């Protein structure tokens, strides 16, 4: 049993990670800036703390008395949020910097940092037929403005804390992660959840149209949450000292992703394209040679399988919300 701190625990990925660590018998301190009633998943067995980790003193409160840290805290969201909140994304650099300092001073033995595929050189992502981004493609540096640069800088902070202070640090570059118990509306959602929501809305309202950001030909790969959690744990307890891709290599276009969700829902919608909406790079995919070499594994849950589980969960949430609104309306009459 380890005493483990998970930051960003009120969020999607970290909420799943907390549950997995508790299931494995570890003592977990879960930390997030959001009020507890806004956490996507709340595990009563954990020591749940509400702290703003941009403040150095709160990082000491978070890690003191514990052995390991998984840092998944950041101000982030889907492309719509990232492109319109560059300063907010950059300020997350304070979280990782102060957590590293506190971890060094408090004797933390292992530190995991959740980086992003947004660190990769944008000039290598101009073609939808992307052959896959190798870890070396982060340099020469031309990261996603704001969010990507913060992640790249924080990767190097982890490296230098290993070199200068002997802190064992592991860094994974997450490619798009999706699954149940995440956000699907409000502006921070990513493409899989957003498309599920739009298709479900069409089935509820009868409006047979869907708005797609960009021309739909931009490509991505999407990793199901179960693969992501396994990858986080395997990388954390490995001997991998350099940043490494953690993502599916099953690349699809946004149009193909809509095809999958339409098939799950049993509908066919009229597509309206919004060329002025945030759309990110033209092509991004995970090249998994290194993770297969080091771990003998790569994320492999098929997109169709994961999207069905995600769609069903979002549909349940939306139908429950619709029924709740109807009940309140009847009560107020």
GUROZA-653242 format. One record per residue (C-alpha): residue in one letter; x, y, z. Coordinates in steps of 0.2 Angstrom, whole numbers, m for minus. Example, Ala and Ser with C-alpha at 12.3 -4.5 7.8 and 13.67 -1.06 7.14 Angstrom:
<recs>
+-------+-------+-------+-------+
| kolse |  east | north |    up |
+-------+-------+-------+-------+
|     A |    62 |   m22 |    39 |
|     S |    68 |    m5 |    36 |
+-------+-------+-------+-------+
</recs>
This chain:
<recs>
+-------+-------+-------+-------+
| kolse |  east | north |    up |
+-------+-------+-------+-------+
|     X |     0 |     0 |     0 |
|     X |     6 |    17 |    m5 |
|     X |     0 |    34 |     1 |
|     X |    m4 |    43 |   m15 |
|     X |   m10 |    61 |   m20 |
|     X |   m20 |    63 |   m35 |
|     X |   m22 |    81 |   m41 |
|     X |   m36 |    86 |   m53 |
|     X |   m47 |    73 |   m44 |
|     X |   m63 |    82 |   m48 |
|     X |   m60 |    80 |   m66 |
|     X |   m63 |    66 |   m78 |
|     X |   m47 |    56 |   m79 |
|     X |   m41 |    59 |   m62 |
|     X |   m58 |    54 |   m55 |
|     X |   m56 |    37 |   m63 |
|     X |   m38 |    35 |   m57 |
|     X |   m43 |    38 |   m39 |
|     X |   m56 |    24 |   m40 |
|     X |   m43 |    12 |   m47 |
|     X |   m30 |    16 |   m34 |
|     X |   m43 |    14 |   m20 |
|     X |   m48 |    m3 |   m28 |
|     X |   m30 |    m8 |   m27 |
|     X |   m29 |    m5 |    m9 |
|     X |   m19 |    12 |    m8 |
|     X |   m23 |    26 |     3 |
|     X |   m28 |    41 |    m8 |
|     X |   m28 |    60 |    m5 |
|     X |   m39 |    67 |   m19 |
|     X |   m37 |    86 |   m23 |
|     X |   m46 |    98 |   m34 |
|     X |   m50 |   117 |   m34 |
|     X |   m69 |   114 |   m38 |
|     X |   m81 |   112 |   m24 |
|     X |   m85 |    94 |   m19 |
|     X |  m102 |    94 |   m26 |
|     X |   m95 |    99 |   m44 |
|     X |   m83 |    84 |   m44 |
|     X |   m87 |    72 |   m58 |
|     X |   m84 |    57 |   m47 |
|     X |   m82 |    58 |   m28 |
|     X |   m75 |    43 |   m18 |
|     X |   m79 |    44 |     0 |
|     X |   m65 |    32 |     5 |
|     X |   m52 |    45 |    m1 |
|     X |   m46 |    60 |     9 |
|     X |   m55 |    73 |    m2 |
|     X |   m47 |    91 |    m1 |
|     X |   m53 |   107 |   m10 |
|     X |   m37 |   117 |   m13 |
|     X |   m31 |   129 |   m26 |
|     X |   m14 |   121 |   m31 |
|     X |    m8 |   137 |   m40 |
|     X |    m3 |   143 |   m23 |
|     X |    13 |   136 |   m16 |
|     X |     7 |   133 |     2 |
|     X |    m8 |   123 |    m4 |
|     X |     4 |   111 |   m13 |
|     X |    13 |   108 |     3 |
|     X |    m3 |   104 |    11 |
|     X |    m8 |    92 |    m3 |
|     X |     8 |    81 |    m3 |
|     X |    14 |    82 |    15 |
|     X |    14 |    65 |    23 |
|     X |    11 |    55 |     7 |
|     X |    23 |    45 |    m4 |
|     X |    18 |    48 |   m22 |
|     X |    10 |    61 |   m33 |
|     X |     0 |    59 |   m49 |
|     X |    m2 |    77 |   m56 |
|     X |   m17 |    78 |   m67 |
|     X |   m22 |    96 |   m62 |
|     X |   m24 |   109 |   m76 |
|     X |   m36 |   122 |   m82 |
|     X |   m41 |   115 |   m98 |
|     X |   m54 |   108 |  m110 |
|     X |   m58 |   104 |  m128 |
|     X |   m52 |   114 |  m142 |
|     X |   m65 |   128 |  m140 |
|     X |   m58 |   131 |  m122 |
|     X |   m40 |   130 |  m126 |
|     X |   m40 |   142 |  m141 |
|     X |   m50 |   155 |  m131 |
|     X |   m41 |   154 |  m114 |
|     X |   m23 |   154 |  m118 |
|     X |   m18 |   164 |  m102 |
|     X |   m28 |   153 |   m91 |
|     X |   m20 |   137 |   m98 |
|     X |    m2 |   145 |   m96 |
|     X |    m6 |   149 |   m78 |
|     X |    m7 |   130 |   m74 |
|     X |    12 |   130 |   m75 |
|     X |    11 |   136 |   m57 |
|     X |     3 |   120 |   m52 |
|     X |    16 |   108 |   m58 |
|     X |    31 |   120 |   m53 |
|     X |    24 |   121 |   m35 |
|     X |    20 |   103 |   m34 |
|     X |    37 |    98 |   m39 |
|     X |    45 |   110 |   m26 |
|     X |    34 |   103 |   m12 |
|     X |    37 |    85 |   m18 |
|     X |    56 |    88 |   m17 |
|     X |    54 |    96 |     0 |
|     X |    42 |    83 |     7 |
|     X |    51 |    67 |     2 |
|     X |    39 |    61 |   m12 |
|     X |    47 |    46 |   m20 |
|     X |    38 |    46 |   m37 |
|     X |    29 |    60 |   m47 |
|     X |    18 |    57 |   m62 |
|     X |    15 |    72 |   m74 |
|     X |     0 |    72 |   m87 |
|     X |     7 |    81 |  m102 |
|     X |    m2 |    82 |  m119 |
|     X |     0 |    79 |  m137 |
|     X |    m2 |    98 |  m139 |
|     X |    16 |    99 |  m136 |
|     X |    20 |    93 |  m153 |
|     X |    27 |   104 |  m167 |
|     X |    12 |   111 |  m176 |
|     X |    21 |   110 |  m193 |
|     X |    21 |    91 |  m192 |
|     X |     1 |    91 |  m190 |
|     X |    m4 |   100 |  m206 |
|     X |    m9 |    84 |  m215 |
|     X |   m25 |    74 |  m211 |
|     X |   m16 |    59 |  m216 |
|     X |    m4 |    60 |  m201 |
|     X |     8 |    45 |  m200 |
|     X |     9 |    47 |  m181 |
|     X |    18 |    58 |  m170 |
|     X |    34 |    51 |  m163 |
|     X |    41 |    58 |  m146 |
|     X |    55 |    66 |  m155 |
|     X |    43 |    77 |  m165 |
|     X |    41 |    89 |  m150 |
|     X |    57 |    97 |  m155 |
|     X |    61 |   109 |  m163 |
|     X |    48 |   116 |  m152 |
|     X |    32 |   124 |  m160 |
|     X |    19 |   118 |  m147 |
|     X |     0 |   123 |  m147 |
|     X |    m1 |   141 |  m142 |
|     X |    m4 |   143 |  m123 |
|     X |    m9 |   125 |  m117 |
|     X |     4 |   116 |  m127 |
|     X |    19 |   127 |  m122 |
|     X |    14 |   126 |  m103 |
|     X |    14 |   107 |  m105 |
|     X |    31 |   107 |  m114 |
|     X |    39 |   118 |  m101 |
|     X |    32 |   108 |   m87 |
|     X |    39 |    92 |   m95 |
|     X |    56 |   100 |   m94 |
|     X |    53 |   105 |   m76 |
|     X |    50 |    86 |   m72 |
|     X |    66 |    82 |   m81 |
|     X |    77 |    94 |   m72 |
|     X |    70 |    89 |   m55 |
|     X |    75 |    72 |   m59 |
|     X |    93 |    77 |   m64 |
|     X |    96 |    90 |   m50 |
|     X |    86 |    83 |   m35 |
|     X |    84 |    64 |   m39 |
|     X |    65 |    65 |   m39 |
|     X |    59 |    50 |   m49 |
|     X |    47 |    58 |   m62 |
|     X |    37 |    50 |   m76 |
|     X |    28 |    60 |   m90 |
|     X |    15 |    54 |  m102 |
|     X |     9 |    64 |  m117 |
|     X |   m10 |    61 |  m117 |
|     X |   m19 |    60 |  m134 |
|     X |   m38 |    63 |  m133 |
|     X |   m46 |    53 |  m119 |
|     X |   m65 |    49 |  m118 |
|     X |   m77 |    39 |  m109 |
|     X |   m91 |    40 |   m96 |
|     X |   m91 |    52 |   m81 |
|     X |   m84 |    67 |   m90 |
|     X |   m90 |    83 |   m96 |
|     X |  m101 |    83 |  m112 |
|     X |  m108 |   101 |  m112 |
|     X |  m103 |   119 |  m106 |
|     X |   m88 |   122 |  m118 |
|     X |   m75 |   111 |  m110 |
|     X |   m80 |    95 |  m118 |
|     X |   m70 |    86 |  m131 |
|     X |   m75 |    80 |  m148 |
|     X |   m82 |    62 |  m143 |
|     X |   m93 |    69 |  m130 |
|     X |   m98 |    84 |  m140 |
|     X |  m104 |    73 |  m154 |
|     X |  m113 |    61 |  m143 |
|     X |  m122 |    76 |  m135 |
|     X |  m127 |    83 |  m152 |
|     X |  m133 |    67 |  m159 |
|     X |  m143 |    63 |  m143 |
|     X |  m151 |    81 |  m144 |
|     X |  m156 |    77 |  m161 |
|     X |  m165 |    62 |  m156 |
|     X |  m174 |    71 |  m141 |
|     X |  m179 |    87 |  m151 |
|     X |  m182 |    79 |  m168 |
|     X |  m170 |    91 |  m176 |
|     X |  m161 |    81 |  m189 |
|     X |  m146 |    92 |  m191 |
|     X |  m128 |    92 |  m183 |
|     X |  m116 |   106 |  m183 |
|     X |   m98 |   100 |  m185 |
|     X |   m83 |   112 |  m182 |
|     X |   m72 |   114 |  m197 |
|     X |   m74 |   104 |  m213 |
|     X |   m74 |    87 |  m203 |
|     X |   m59 |    80 |  m212 |
|     X |   m47 |    85 |  m198 |
|     X |   m41 |    69 |  m190 |
|     X |   m37 |    63 |  m172 |
|     X |   m35 |    47 |  m162 |
|     X |   m46 |    44 |  m146 |
|     X |   m41 |    33 |  m131 |
|     X |   m54 |    25 |  m120 |
|     X |   m53 |    29 |  m102 |
|     X |   m49 |    11 |   m96 |
|     X |   m34 |    11 |  m108 |
|     X |   m28 |    28 |  m101 |
|     X |   m29 |    22 |   m83 |
|     X |   m19 |     6 |   m87 |
|     X |    m6 |    17 |   m96 |
|     X |    m4 |    29 |   m82 |
|     X |     0 |    16 |   m69 |
|     X |    11 |     6 |   m81 |
|     X |    21 |    21 |   m85 |
|     X |    22 |    28 |   m67 |
|     X |    30 |    12 |   m61 |
|     X |    41 |     9 |   m76 |
|     X |    59 |    14 |   m79 |
|     X |    54 |    26 |   m93 |
|     X |    63 |    42 |   m90 |
|     X |    58 |    52 |  m106 |
|     X |    41 |    59 |  m110 |
|     X |    31 |    45 |  m119 |
|     X |    15 |    45 |  m130 |
|     X |    m1 |    38 |  m121 |
|     X |   m14 |    37 |  m135 |
|     X |   m23 |    26 |  m147 |
|     X |   m16 |    24 |  m164 |
|     X |   m33 |    21 |  m172 |
|     X |   m34 |    38 |  m182 |
|     X |   m51 |    44 |  m188 |
|     X |   m58 |    60 |  m196 |
|     X |   m71 |    70 |  m187 |
|     X |   m83 |    65 |  m200 |
|     X |   m79 |    46 |  m197 |
|     X |   m82 |    49 |  m178 |
|     X |   m99 |    56 |  m182 |
|     X |  m103 |    41 |  m193 |
|     X |   m99 |    30 |  m178 |
|     X |  m111 |    39 |  m166 |
|     X |  m124 |    40 |  m179 |
|     X |  m123 |    21 |  m181 |
|     X |  m124 |    19 |  m162 |
|     X |  m139 |    30 |  m162 |
|     X |  m148 |    23 |  m177 |
|     X |  m150 |    40 |  m185 |
|     X |  m143 |    49 |  m200 |
|     X |  m141 |    68 |  m199 |
|     X |  m139 |    82 |  m210 |
|     X |  m122 |    89 |  m208 |
|     X |  m119 |   108 |  m206 |
|     X |  m100 |   114 |  m206 |
|     X |   m94 |   129 |  m196 |
|     X |   m77 |   134 |  m204 |
|     X |   m75 |   148 |  m191 |
|     X |   m76 |   137 |  m176 |
|     X |   m60 |   131 |  m166 |
|     X |   m54 |   116 |  m175 |
|     X |   m35 |   114 |  m170 |
|     X |   m22 |   105 |  m181 |
|     X |   m27 |    96 |  m197 |
|     X |   m20 |    79 |  m192 |
|     X |   m14 |    71 |  m175 |
|     X |   m11 |    53 |  m171 |
|     X |    m1 |    43 |  m158 |
|     X |    15 |    34 |  m164 |
|     X |    16 |    20 |  m152 |
|     X |    33 |    11 |  m156 |
|     X |    41 |    17 |  m139 |
|     X |    27 |    12 |  m128 |
|     X |    26 |    m5 |  m136 |
|     X |    45 |    m7 |  m134 |
|     X |    45 |    m2 |  m116 |
|     X |    29 |   m10 |  m110 |
|     X |    24 |   m23 |  m123 |
|     X |     7 |   m14 |  m124 |
|     X |    m2 |     0 |  m131 |
|     X |   m20 |     7 |  m129 |
|     X |   m31 |    m5 |  m140 |
|     X |   m49 |    m3 |  m135 |
|     X |   m58 |    m1 |  m151 |
|     X |   m66 |    16 |  m154 |
|     X |   m83 |     9 |  m158 |
|     X |   m83 |    m1 |  m142 |
|     X |   m78 |    14 |  m131 |
|     X |   m90 |    26 |  m140 |
|     X |  m105 |    15 |  m137 |
|     X |  m101 |    15 |  m118 |
|     X |   m99 |    34 |  m119 |
|     X |  m114 |    37 |  m129 |
|     X |  m125 |    26 |  m117 |
|     X |  m119 |    35 |  m102 |
|     X |  m121 |    53 |  m109 |
|     X |  m139 |    48 |  m115 |
|     X |  m144 |    42 |   m98 |
|     X |  m137 |    59 |   m90 |
|     X |  m147 |    69 |  m103 |
|     X |  m163 |    60 |  m102 |
|     X |  m162 |    61 |   m83 |
|     X |  m159 |    79 |   m84 |
|     X |  m174 |    81 |   m96 |
|     X |  m185 |    72 |   m85 |
|     X |  m180 |    82 |   m69 |
|     X |  m183 |    98 |   m78 |
|     X |  m201 |    92 |   m83 |
|     X |  m204 |    87 |   m65 |
|     X |  m199 |   104 |   m59 |
|     X |  m210 |   112 |   m72 |
|     X |  m225 |   102 |   m67 |
|     X |  m222 |   105 |   m48 |
|     X |  m220 |   124 |   m51 |
|     X |  m237 |   125 |   m60 |
+-------+-------+-------+-------+
</recs>
